[in-house]
Amino acid sequence: MAIPDWLTLSKTSGSNSDTVDITASKNDGSAREATLIIASDSLQAQINVTQESNMKRTVSLDAF
């Protein structure tokens, strides 16, 4: 699965207790959505990102 061009991840790989920042670029259009799957060994998390118009956000995720 590809990462949408409007989302940036601070890391795409790591180990142990890493943190991943997900940043959404400013949205000048209509609302948009993406689903990201973050996996580490046998653990997996699904992250649903929804961004309304005219918004920019950064979300930090600690390792699970």
C-alpha positions in Angstrom: 0.0 0.0 0.0 1.4 3.4 -1.0 1.4 6.4 1.3 -0.8 9.2 -0.2 1.3 12.2 -1.4 -0.5 14.5 1.1 0.8 12.5 4.1 4.4 12.4 5.3 5.8 9.9 7.8 8.9 10.8 9.8 10.0 7.2 9.5 9.1 4.2 7.4 11.2 1.8 9.4 12.7 1.5 12.9 13.1 -0.6 16.0 12.2 -0.9 19.6 10.3 2.1 21.0 10.4 4.4 18.0 7.9 7.2 17.4 6.4 7.9 14.0 5.0 11.4 13.2 2.3 11.6 10.5 2.0 15.0 8.9 -0.8 16.0 6.6 -0.1 18.9 4.2 -2.6 21.7 4.1 -5.8 20.7 2.4 -7.2 23.4 0.1 -9.7 21.0 -1.5 -12.5 18.8 -0.3 -12.2 16.5 2.7 -9.9 13.4 2.2 -9.2 10.1 3.8 -6.5 7.5 4.0 -5.9 4.3 5.9 -2.4 3.4 7.1 -1.2 0.1 8.4 1.7 0.2 10.8 3.3 -3.1 11.6 6.1 -4.3 13.9 6.9 -8.0 14.0 3.5 -9.7 14.7 1.8 -6.5 15.9 -0.2 -4.4 13.5 -2.3 -1.1 13.8 -4.6 0.4 11.4 -4.8 4.2 11.4 -7.6 6.0 9.7 -6.7 9.6 8.7 -9.5 12.1 7.8 -8.7 15.7 7.0 -11.3 18.4 6.5 -10.7 21.2 4.0 -8.2 24.0 5.1 -6.5 22.0 7.8 -2.9 20.9 8.5 -2.2 18.4 11.3 0.6 16.3 12.8 -0.1 13.2 14.8 2.5 11.3 16.8 2.3 7.6 17.4 4.3 5.8 20.0 5.4 2.3 19.4 2.9 -0.4 20.4 
